[in-house]
């Protein structure tokens, strides 16, 4: 039972730190472009795949 008295303040502290990190991320623009990375993978790269990279 005495373990609970240590865990409750620890979980409150962990929760407050998590909320602070979330607000820091929002303020620094981490969530500005949510669709960009999803469409970026669909873009074609201008890479020539027919090259033979083996050294002969």
PDB file with SEQRES, HELIX, SHEET and CRYST1 records, atoms N, CA, C and O in Angstrom:
SEQRES   1 A   56  UNK UNK UNK UNK UNK UNK UNK UNK UNK UNK UNK UNK UNK          
SEQRES   2 A   56  UNK UNK UNK UNK UNK UNK UNK UNK UNK UNK UNK UNK UNK          
SEQRES   3 A   56  UNK UNK UNK UNK UNK UNK UNK UNK UNK UNK UNK UNK UNK          
SEQRES   4 A   56  UNK UNK UNK UNK UNK UNK UNK UNK UNK UNK UNK UNK UNK          
SEQRES   5 A   56  UNK UNK UNK UNK                                              
HELIX    1 AA1 UNK A    2  UNK A   27  1                                  26    
HELIX    2 AA2 UNK A   36  UNK A   40  1                                   5    
CRYST1    1.000    1.000    1.000  90.00  90.00  90.00 P 1           1          
ATOM      1  N   UNK A   1       0.816  -1.193   0.000  1.00  0.00           N  
ATOM      2  CA  UNK A   1       0.000   0.000   0.000  1.00  0.00           C  
ATOM      3  C   UNK A   1       0.858   1.256   0.000  1.00  0.00           C  
ATOM      4  O   UNK A   1       0.461   2.276  -0.563  1.00  0.00           O  
ATOM      5  N   UNK A   2       2.006   1.195   0.611  1.00  0.00           N  
ATOM      6  CA  UNK A   2       2.854   2.384   0.666  1.00  0.00           C  
ATOM      7  C   UNK A   2       3.483   2.687  -0.696  1.00  0.00           C  
ATOM      8  O   UNK A   2       3.940   3.805  -0.935  1.00  0.00           O  
ATOM      9  N   UNK A   3       3.505   1.704  -1.578  1.00  0.00           N  
ATOM     10  CA  UNK A   3       4.039   1.924  -2.918  1.00  0.00           C  
ATOM     11  C   UNK A   3       3.147   2.897  -3.680  1.00  0.00           C  
ATOM     12  O   UNK A   3       3.634   3.673  -4.503  1.00  0.00           O  
ATOM     13  N   UNK A   4       1.852   2.860  -3.410  1.00  0.00           N  
ATOM     14  CA  UNK A   4       0.894   3.745  -4.091  1.00  0.00           C  
ATOM     15  C   UNK A   4       1.235   5.203  -3.801  1.00  0.00           C  
ATOM     16  O   UNK A   4       1.081   6.055  -4.677  1.00  0.00           O  
ATOM     17  N   UNK A   5       1.692   5.503  -2.597  1.00  0.00           N  
ATOM     18  CA  UNK A   5       2.008   6.880  -2.244  1.00  0.00           C  
ATOM     19  C   UNK A   5       3.217   7.407  -3.023  1.00  0.00           C  
ATOM     20  O   UNK A   5       3.401   8.620  -3.132  1.00  0.00           O  
ATOM     21  N   UNK A   6       4.016   6.530  -3.550  1.00  0.00           N  
ATOM     22  CA  UNK A   6       5.120   6.939  -4.408  1.00  0.00           C  
ATOM     23  C   UNK A   6       4.732   6.941  -5.876  1.00  0.00           C  
ATOM     24  O   UNK A   6       5.231   7.761  -6.646  1.00  0.00           O  
ATOM     25  N   UNK A   7       3.848   6.034  -6.273  1.00  0.00           N  
ATOM     26  CA  UNK A   7       3.455   5.930  -7.672  1.00  0.00           C  
ATOM     27  C   UNK A   7       2.520   7.060  -8.111  1.00  0.00           C  
ATOM     28  O   UNK A   7       2.623   7.540  -9.240  1.00  0.00           O  
ATOM     29  N   UNK A   8       1.627   7.480  -7.248  1.00  0.00           N  
ATOM     30  CA  UNK A   8       0.673   8.528  -7.628  1.00  0.00           C  
ATOM     31  C   UNK A   8       1.389   9.837  -7.966  1.00  0.00           C  
ATOM     32  O   UNK A   8       1.112  10.404  -9.023  1.00  0.00           O  
ATOM     33  N   UNK A   9       2.282  10.341  -7.137  1.00  0.00           N  
ATOM     34  CA  UNK A   9       2.994  11.566  -7.531  1.00  0.00           C  
ATOM     35  C   UNK A   9       3.890  11.358  -8.759  1.00  0.00           C  
ATOM     36  O   UNK A   9       4.068  12.268  -9.568  1.00  0.00           O  
ATOM     37  N   UNK A  10       4.441  10.166  -8.885  1.00  0.00           N  
ATOM     38  CA  UNK A  10       5.262   9.884 -10.057  1.00  0.00           C  
ATOM     39  C   UNK A  10       4.455   9.907 -11.338  1.00  0.00           C  
ATOM     40  O   UNK A  10       4.919  10.441 -12.345  1.00  0.00           O  
ATOM     41  N   UNK A  11       3.262   9.343 -11.325  1.00  0.00           N  
ATOM     42  CA  UNK A  11       2.401   9.341 -12.512  1.00  0.00           C  
ATOM     43  C   UNK A  11       1.879  10.748 -12.816  1.00  0.00           C  
ATOM     44  O   UNK A  11       1.742  11.112 -13.983  1.00  0.00           O  
ATOM     45  N   UNK A  12       1.592  11.531 -11.797  1.00  0.00           N  
ATOM     46  CA  UNK A  12       1.171  12.922 -12.023  1.00  0.00           C  
ATOM     47  C   UNK A  12       2.308  13.703 -12.654  1.00  0.00           C  
ATOM     48  O   UNK A  12       2.088  14.480 -13.583  1.00  0.00           O  
ATOM     49  N   UNK A  13       3.514  13.507 -12.162  1.00  0.00           N  
ATOM     50  CA  UNK A  13       4.677  14.190 -12.727  1.00  0.00           C  
ATOM     51  C   UNK A  13       4.921  13.748 -14.170  1.00  0.00           C  
ATOM     52  O   UNK A  13       5.198  14.582 -15.032  1.00  0.00           O  
ATOM     53  N   UNK A  14       4.823  12.464 -14.437  1.00  0.00           N  
ATOM     54  CA  UNK A  14       5.001  11.950 -15.793  1.00  0.00           C  
ATOM     55  C   UNK A  14       3.934  12.505 -16.738  1.00  0.00           C  
ATOM     56  O   UNK A  14       4.238  12.838 -17.883  1.00  0.00           O  
ATOM     57  N   UNK A  15       2.688  12.609 -16.270  1.00  0.00           N  
ATOM     58  CA  UNK A  15       1.613  13.184 -17.066  1.00  0.00           C  
ATOM     59  C   UNK A  15       1.858  14.657 -17.375  1.00  0.00           C  
ATOM     60  O   UNK A  15       1.633  15.098 -18.502  1.00  0.00           O  
ATOM     61  N   UNK A  16       2.310  15.407 -16.402  1.00  0.00           N  
ATOM     62  CA  UNK A  16       2.600  16.830 -16.626  1.00  0.00           C  
ATOM     63  C   UNK A  16       3.751  17.024 -17.605  1.00  0.00           C  
ATOM     64  O   UNK A  16       3.703  17.921 -18.447  1.00  0.00           O  
ATOM     65  N   UNK A  17       4.770  16.204 -17.504  1.00  0.00           N  
ATOM     66  CA  UNK A  17       5.890  16.285 -18.440  1.00  0.00           C  
ATOM     67  C   UNK A  17       5.414  15.948 -19.852  1.00  0.00           C  
ATOM     68  O   UNK A  17       5.831  16.594 -20.813  1.00  0.00           O  
ATOM     69  N   UNK A  18       4.550  14.948 -19.987  1.00  0.00           N  
ATOM     70  CA  UNK A  18       4.028  14.579 -21.303  1.00  0.00           C  
ATOM     71  C   UNK A  18       3.211  15.706 -21.916  1.00  0.00           C  
ATOM     72  O   UNK A  18       3.333  15.979 -23.111  1.00  0.00           O  
ATOM     73  N   UNK A  19       2.386  16.359 -21.120  1.00  0.00           N  
ATOM     74  CA  UNK A  19       1.580  17.486 -21.613  1.00  0.00           C  
ATOM     75  C   UNK A  19       2.487  18.638 -22.016  1.00  0.00           C  
ATOM     76  O   UNK A  19       2.245  19.277 -23.040  1.00  0.00           O  
ATOM     77  N   UNK A  20       3.504  18.913 -21.253  1.00  0.00           N  
ATOM     78  CA  UNK A  20       4.434  19.994 -21.591  1.00  0.00           C  
ATOM     79  C   UNK A  20       5.184  19.697 -22.894  1.00  0.00           C  
ATOM     80  O   UNK A  20       5.373  20.594 -23.716  1.00  0.00           O  
ATOM     81  N   UNK A  21       5.603  18.470 -23.080  1.00  0.00           N  
ATOM     82  CA  UNK A  21       6.283  18.098 -24.324  1.00  0.00           C  
ATOM     83  C   UNK A  21       5.333  18.219 -25.508  1.00  0.00           C  
ATOM     84  O   UNK A  21       5.744  18.660 -26.581  1.00  0.00           O  
ATOM     85  N   UNK A  22       4.064  17.834 -25.333  1.00  0.00           N  
ATOM     86  CA  UNK A  22       3.077  17.965 -26.402  1.00  0.00           C  
ATOM     87  C   UNK A  22       2.886  19.422 -26.788  1.00  0.00           C  
ATOM     88  O   UNK A  22       2.891  19.747 -27.976  1.00  0.00           O  
ATOM     89  N   UNK A  23       2.717  20.311 -25.808  1.00  0.00           N  
ATOM     90  CA  UNK A  23       2.529  21.731 -26.117  1.00  0.00           C  
ATOM     91  C   UNK A  23       3.784  22.335 -26.738  1.00  0.00           C  
ATOM     92  O   UNK A  23       3.678  23.219 -27.588  1.00  0.00           O  
ATOM     93  N   UNK A  24       4.960  21.883 -26.336  1.00  0.00           N  
ATOM     94  CA  UNK A  24       6.200  22.356 -26.952  1.00  0.00           C  
ATOM     95  C   UNK A  24       6.250  21.948 -28.425  1.00  0.00           C  
ATOM     96  O   UNK A  24       6.660  22.739 -29.275  1.00  0.00           O  
ATOM     97  N   UNK A  25       5.836  20.721 -28.728  1.00  0.00           N  
ATOM     98  CA  UNK A  25       5.844  20.241 -30.103  1.00  0.00           C  
ATOM     99  C   UNK A  25       4.842  21.012 -30.960  1.00  0.00           C  
ATOM    100  O   UNK A  25       5.141  21.336 -32.109  1.00  0.00           O  
ATOM    101  N   UNK A  26       3.676  21.305 -30.430  1.00  0.00           N  
ATOM    102  CA  UNK A  26       2.677  22.070 -31.175  1.00  0.00           C  
ATOM    103  C   UNK A  26       3.173  23.484 -31.428  1.00  0.00           C  
ATOM    104  O   UNK A  26       3.000  24.009 -32.528  1.00  0.00           O  
ATOM    105  N   UNK A  27       3.779  24.103 -30.442  1.00  0.00           N  
ATOM    106  CA  UNK A  27       4.270  25.469 -30.584  1.00  0.00           C  
ATOM    107  C   UNK A  27       5.416  25.560 -31.589  1.00  0.00           C  
ATOM    108  O   UNK A  27       5.568  26.585 -32.255  1.00  0.00           O  
ATOM    109  N   UNK A  28       6.220  24.514 -31.710  1.00  0.00           N  
ATOM    110  CA  UNK A  28       7.349  24.530 -32.637  1.00  0.00           C  
ATOM    111  C   UNK A  28       6.989  24.022 -34.023  1.00  0.00           C  
ATOM    112  O   UNK A  28       7.876  23.861 -34.861  1.00  0.00           O  
ATOM    113  N   UNK A  29       5.713  23.765 -34.290  1.00  0.00           N  
ATOM    114  CA  UNK A  29       5.273  23.425 -35.631  1.00  0.00           C  
ATOM    115  C   UNK A  29       5.461  21.981 -36.035  1.00  0.00           C  
ATOM    116  O   UNK A  29       5.568  21.692 -37.227  1.00  0.00           O  
ATOM    117  N   UNK A  30       5.506  21.071 -35.092  1.00  0.00           N  
ATOM    118  CA  UNK A  30       5.688  19.665 -35.432  1.00  0.00           C  
ATOM    119  C   UNK A  30       4.466  19.070 -36.115  1.00  0.00           C  
ATOM    120  O   UNK A  30       4.578  18.066 -36.819  1.00  0.00           O  
ATOM    121  N   UNK A  31       3.301  19.677 -35.917  1.00  0.00           N  
ATOM    122  CA  UNK A  31       2.065  19.141 -36.482  1.00  0.00           C  
ATOM    123  C   UNK A  31       1.499  20.038 -37.573  1.00  0.00           C  
ATOM    124  O   UNK A  31       0.301  19.979 -37.848  1.00  0.00           O  
ATOM    125  N   UNK A  32       2.320  20.859 -38.196  1.00  0.00           N  
ATOM    126  CA  UNK A  32       1.843  21.796 -39.211  1.00  0.00           C  
ATOM    127  C   UNK A  32       1.401  21.088 -40.485  1.00  0.00           C  
ATOM    128  O   UNK A  32       0.312  21.363 -40.988  1.00  0.00           O  
ATOM    129  N   UNK A  33       2.204  20.199 -41.011  1.00  0.00           N  
ATOM    130  CA  UNK A  33       1.915  19.559 -42.290  1.00  0.00           C  
ATOM    131  C   UNK A  33       1.698  18.069 -42.065  1.00  0.00           C  
ATOM    132  O   UNK A  33       2.645  17.283 -42.083  1.00  0.00           O  
ATOM    133  N   UNK A  34       0.446  17.692 -41.854  1.00  0.00           N  
ATOM    134  CA  UNK A  34       0.153  16.294 -41.573  1.00  0.00           C  
ATOM    135  C   UNK A  34       0.000  15.462 -42.849  1.00  0.00           C  
ATOM    136  O   UNK A  34       0.143  14.241 -42.796  1.00  0.00           O  
ATOM    137  N   UNK A  35      -0.287  16.092 -43.994  1.00  0.00           N  
ATOM    138  CA  UNK A  35      -0.505  15.344 -45.221  1.00  0.00           C  
ATOM    139  C   UNK A  35       0.726  15.299 -46.113  1.00  0.00           C  
ATOM    140  O   UNK A  35       0.802  14.451 -47.003  1.00  0.00           O  
ATOM    141  N   UNK A  36       1.677  16.172 -45.905  1.00  0.00           N  
ATOM    142  CA  UNK A  36       2.854  16.231 -46.761  1.00  0.00           C  
ATOM    143  C   UNK A  36       3.648  14.949 -46.820  1.00  0.00           C  
ATOM    144  O   UNK A  36       3.927  14.467 -47.918  1.00  0.00           O  
ATOM    145  N   UNK A  37       4.026  14.372 -45.697  1.00  0.00           N  
ATOM    146  CA  UNK A  37       4.801  13.125 -45.754  1.00  0.00           C  
ATOM    147  C   UNK A  37       4.034  11.974 -46.397  1.00  0.00           C  
ATOM    148  O   UNK A  37       4.645  11.089 -46.997  1.00  0.00           O  
ATOM    149  N   UNK A  38       2.712  11.972 -46.283  1.00  0.00           N  
ATOM    150  CA  UNK A  38       1.931  10.892 -46.880  1.00  0.00           C  
ATOM    151  C   UNK A  38       1.971  10.967 -48.404  1.00  0.00           C  
ATOM    152  O   UNK A  38       1.986   9.931 -49.068  1.00  0.00           O  
ATOM    153  N   UNK A  39       1.990  12.170 -48.966  1.00  0.00           N  
ATOM    154  CA  UNK A  39       2.028  12.327 -50.420  1.00  0.00           C  
ATOM    155  C   UNK A  39       3.458  12.327 -50.960  1.00  0.00           C  
ATOM    156  O   UNK A  39       3.673  12.046 -52.139  1.00  0.00           O  
ATOM    157  N   UNK A  40       4.415  12.632 -50.128  1.00  0.00           N  
ATOM    158  CA  UNK A  40       5.803  12.701 -50.570  1.00  0.00           C  
ATOM    159  C   UNK A  40       6.317  11.345 -51.036  1.00  0.00           C  
ATOM    160  O   UNK A  40       7.171  11.276 -51.920  1.00  0.00           O  
ATOM    161  N   UNK A  41       5.806  10.269 -50.451  1.00  0.00           N  
ATOM    162  CA  UNK A  41       6.270   8.942 -50.845  1.00  0.00           C  
ATOM    163  C   UNK A  41       5.759   8.576 -52.233  1.00  0.00           C  
ATOM    164  O   UNK A  41       6.325   7.700 -52.888  1.00  0.00           O  
ATOM    165  N   UNK A  42       4.692   9.238 -52.693  1.00  0.00           N  
ATOM    166  CA  UNK A  42       4.137   8.944 -54.005  1.00  0.00           C  
ATOM    167  C   UNK A  42       4.855   9.690 -55.126  1.00  0.00           C  
ATOM    168  O   UNK A  42       4.675   9.361 -56.298  1.00  0.00           O  
ATOM    169  N   UNK A  43       5.663  10.687 -54.781  1.00  0.00           N  
ATOM    170  CA  UNK A  43       6.387  11.451 -55.792  1.00  0.00           C  
ATOM    171  C   UNK A  43       7.431  10.569 -56.464  1.00  0.00           C  
ATOM    172  O   UNK A  43       8.091   9.756 -55.816  1.00  0.00           O  
ATOM    173  N   UNK A  44       7.567  10.744 -57.775  1.00  0.00           N  
ATOM    174  CA  UNK A  44       8.576  10.002 -58.513  1.00  0.00           C  
ATOM    175  C   UNK A  44       9.941  10.637 -58.330  1.00  0.00           C  
ATOM    176  O   UNK A  44      10.084  11.859 -58.367  1.00  0.00           O  
ATOM    177  N   UNK A  45      10.927   9.803 -58.136  1.00  0.00           N  
ATOM    178  CA  UNK A  45      12.302  10.273 -58.085  1.00  0.00           C  
ATOM    179  C   UNK A  45      12.881  10.221 -59.488  1.00  0.00           C  
ATOM    180  O   UNK A  45      12.524   9.345 -60.276  1.00  0.00           O  
ATOM    181  N   UNK A  46      13.755  11.135 -59.799  1.00  0.00           N  
ATOM    182  CA  UNK A  46      14.402  11.150 -61.102  1.00  0.00           C  
ATOM    183  C   UNK A  46      15.682  10.325 -61.052  1.00  0.00           C  
ATOM    184  O   UNK A  46      16.778  10.835 -61.282  1.00  0.00           O  
ATOM    185  N   UNK A  47      15.521   9.053 -60.751  1.00  0.00           N  
ATOM    186  CA  UNK A  47      16.656   8.149 -60.645  1.00  0.00           C  
ATOM    187  C   UNK A  47      16.590   7.169 -61.811  1.00  0.00           C  
ATOM    188  O   UNK A  47      15.540   6.596 -62.099  1.00  0.00           O  
ATOM    189  N   UNK A  48      17.714   6.989 -62.466  1.00  0.00           N  
ATOM    190  CA  UNK A  48      17.769   6.056 -63.579  1.00  0.00           C  
ATOM    191  C   UNK A  48      18.006   4.654 -63.021  1.00  0.00           C  
ATOM    192  O   UNK A  48      19.104   4.342 -62.561  1.00  0.00           O  
ATOM    193  N   UNK A  49      16.986   3.824 -63.064  1.00  0.00           N  
ATOM    194  CA  UNK A  49      17.085   2.473 -62.503  1.00  0.00           C  
ATOM    195  C   UNK A  49      17.736   1.494 -63.460  1.00  0.00           C  
ATOM    196  O   UNK A  49      17.969   0.347 -63.081  1.00  0.00           O  
ATOM    197  N   UNK A  50      18.041   1.900 -64.691  1.00  0.00           N  
ATOM    198  CA  UNK A  50      18.627   0.993 -65.672  1.00  0.00           C  
ATOM    199  C   UNK A  50      20.147   0.925 -65.589  1.00  0.00           C  
ATOM    200  O   UNK A  50      20.763   0.117 -66.285  1.00  0.00           O  
ATOM    201  N   UNK A  51      20.755   1.749 -64.761  1.00  0.00           N  
ATOM    202  CA  UNK A  51      22.204   1.748 -64.630  1.00  0.00           C  
ATOM    203  C   UNK A  51      22.652   0.447 -63.971  1.00  0.00           C  
ATOM    204  O   UNK A  51      21.991  -0.078 -63.075  1.00  0.00           O  
ATOM    205  N   UNK A  52      23.766  -0.046 -64.429  1.00  0.00           N  
ATOM    206  CA  UNK A  52      24.354  -1.233 -63.832  1.00  0.00           C  
ATOM    207  C   UNK A  52      25.488  -0.765 -62.941  1.00  0.00           C  
ATOM    208  O   UNK A  52      26.514  -0.298 -63.436  1.00  0.00           O  
ATOM    209  N   UNK A  53      25.314  -0.886 -61.627  1.00  0.00           N  
ATOM    210  CA  UNK A  53      26.292  -0.364 -60.683  1.00  0.00           C  
ATOM    211  C   UNK A  53      27.415  -1.347 -60.374  1.00  0.00           C  
ATOM    212  O   UNK A  53      28.249  -1.077 -59.510  1.00  0.00           O  
ATOM    213  N   UNK A  54      27.447  -2.466 -61.058  1.00  0.00           N  
ATOM    214  CA  UNK A  54      28.507  -3.434 -60.773  1.00  0.00           C  
ATOM    215  C   UNK A  54      29.823  -2.965 -61.409  1.00  0.00           C  
ATOM    216  O   UNK A  54      29.854  -2.456 -62.529  1.00  0.00           O  
ATOM    217  N   UNK A  55      30.866  -3.152 -60.672  1.00  0.00           N  
ATOM    218  CA  UNK A  55      32.197  -2.809 -61.193  1.00  0.00           C  
ATOM    219  C   UNK A  55      32.718  -3.987 -61.995  1.00  0.00           C  
ATOM    220  O   UNK A  55      32.822  -5.104 -61.490  1.00  0.00           O  
ATOM    221  N   UNK A  56      33.047  -3.717 -63.261  1.00  0.00           N  
ATOM    222  CA  UNK A  56      33.541  -4.802 -64.107  1.00  0.00           C  
ATOM    223  C   UNK A  56      34.953  -4.546 -64.538  1.00  0.00           C  
ATOM    224  O   UNK A  56      35.535  -5.357 -65.258  1.00  0.00           O  
TER     225      UNK A  56                                                      
END                                                                             
